[in-house]
Amino acid sequence: MSNAHPKKHIGHNHLAERLRAMSRNLWWTWNPEAQRTFFRLAPQLWRESNHNAVAVMREISQQELTARLHDPEFARKVRSVLSDFDAYMGATDTWASQHAAHLKHPVAYFSAEFGIHESLPIYSGGLGILSGDHIKSASDLAIPFIGLSLFYREGYFQQRVGADGWQQEVYLPNHLENLPLELVMTAQGGRLLNSVQIGHSTVFFQTWKVQVGRATLYLLDTNLPENDFHFQGLTSHVYGGNIDTRIGQEIVLGIGGVRLLDSLGVQPSVYHMNEGHSAFLAVELLQRAMKDGLDRAAAEEHVRKRCLFTTHTPVPAGHDRFSRELMEHTFGAAWSSTGSSIDDLLSYGRVHPDNPDEPFTMTVLALRMSRHANGVSELHGRVSREMWKELYPSLSADRVPIGHVTNGIHTPGWASVHAHDFWNTRLGSDWTAKLMDRRFWKKMQDQDLATDEELWALRYTLRRDLVEYARRRLREQHQRIGGDGAAAFAKALSPDALTIGFARRFATYKRAPLIFRDFDRLLPLLTDPERPVQLIFAGKAHPRDNEGKRFIQRIIEYGRHPQLFGKVIFLENYDIGVARHLISGCDVWLNNPRRPLEASGTSGQKVGIHGGLNVSILDGWWREGYDGKNGWAIGEDANDPDTERQDAIDAVNLLAVLRDQVIPEFYHRDEHGIPRGWIARIRNAMETLIPGYSTDRMVAEYTEKFYLA
Ligand SMILES: *Cc1c(COP(=O)(O)O)cnc(C)c1O
């Protein structure tokens, strides 16, 4: 990107101020040169603060900063990053200017979590990562876009695993001063306060603003002295607490979010609910429309025109449900002002509106109140139509109005700095603006672009970096639990061995230990001295999910098997930063969910730009992405309804594909030591998967199908 403005001389103080300002826009999280700048300023602090640019800029003294900027080479780099930033923020010729010029009012995108960067821990898993990647691509495409979520002061838990292999949860408060947040103020200069009603209480919230490139994210926060003590902690933890906390958080997000936008004078073009957590926003819009004089049917129509809904959950039990008592208790007072009965409200959240015994389901509310609804992969769309067909009694399941938009990832944000360097020199640094261009990615077949040898060298470097990172983390983990022998981890893993990664939430349907099911057959595969294989696991179990915690414990126990020490490892405290190392270093990304429960899955999409390959059940996105030559499938495009049998069959198929295809292809080297077949597969994967599974493609699809409709 070039600077459109004439070069002006920028003094050092001014440069320092501009750098500080830039550190407060999360744009830097997907610009490798910007990250490098902060790293160079304070390498140790950068690492200790979990790569936090705001912390680096706070800790470094003005004197040191000025001194560093006297280094002409460093100052030149800083200027170059700042000019890229200016060019990005000021660009007028954008995807939106060409394809969505009619979208004048912003999209308001509501999500209970946003995973933007490891230094802003307000997410727990894939849903948050998706929201974070969605907002980054909305910024890249220059769509007018506002994200809304909650400010979780203590975020999600930090995972520690004790000597017994059991997960412990530790909550650490976020240090406000180290986060890129601005408190939203009124025109008069006071803190902007809004409120919602929960039961008979008025609960106030303040709002933090986060700049994500050109997009804005608002985070609602009830931690205020104005609130009763127990409401002060309402927004402390991601999905924290009991059902009362849950409904309270969802009221703040949905109803509070609408009120916030109103108080800011923002009139969204659409309200996009990412999962049902925010669906109470429809209740607020409905009440407003009725207050404005519309009758109920007209008000419903009015709301429906403005709302979109993306569902993520393929099992009935995964959807938020609230009992009549809870709804009455929480909403009774607020709803009474409409003059209609609480049953009228409840009817919106019931499949059978008049069934007094049916709880209130957020997904049903969202489906009833949206003009478009979608699942997150083709298969998940189909599963969702089947699951909710009772809501549409006059339609057959295939006519149920739930479509699909398959999830993607924000590729520039997931590409490691090393991958950026590698591709910038070969594709030009504007490859990040061509993610949707299928023709462009055909270049991946081109030996002149990158030879097999160069691609193999890239793989080697990334794998070695991961091995070094993992050794350091293992040593730290081991020292913390007071074990001796931490030194042994200096030799854990091998930079030459086929490296298989499995990292995601340890929800039981994801079946982390599936590969160990037939341990006697697995052991010789892992320990073959000629063709070694190593497994790296990471992931958090939900605090109340003991079965998920047992999965972690079992994997750690396998890692202590005398023949598997240093070959099967578990890395603690999975987050975006850990993910970034794993997805770049692993040769194979393993995903073996119990189909069709994955909905989409996105972590496998992150390996593509690094030359990683997927080995996965044909569920979610992989069922669409897999073409026979760009990775491997475990089993068939089908699933056995008997889960015990399905687990057994999938485990057999997994070992078979590893033994018969993956391991032989990785170790089949020519006289130069290059695995030609493997690299051909990498080229196919990059060509076919990068353009199909980016959030640029996904956000463009949402825009053209829904935001502009
Ligand atoms: C990508 C990612 C996820 C989602 O992974 P899935 O494979 O879709 O479950 C969850 N957590 C983190 C930290 C991620 O980076």
The ligand as a Gaussian input file, in Angstrom:
#p B3LYP/6-31G(d) Opt

LIG

0 1
 C      -10.134000     -20.792000      15.560000
 C      -10.292000     -20.880000      17.020000
 C      -11.384000     -21.560000      17.574000
 C      -12.413000     -22.250000      16.729000
 O      -11.904000     -23.500000      16.348000
 P      -12.872000     -24.652000      15.825000
 O      -11.981000     -25.618000      15.151000
 O      -13.819000     -24.009000      14.892000
 O      -13.537000     -25.220000      17.011000
 C      -11.515000     -21.587000      18.947000
 N      -10.619000     -20.985000      19.753000
 C       -9.552000     -20.334000      19.260000
 C       -8.603000     -19.679000      20.194000
 C       -9.352000     -20.267000      17.884000
 O       -8.293000     -19.606000      17.413000

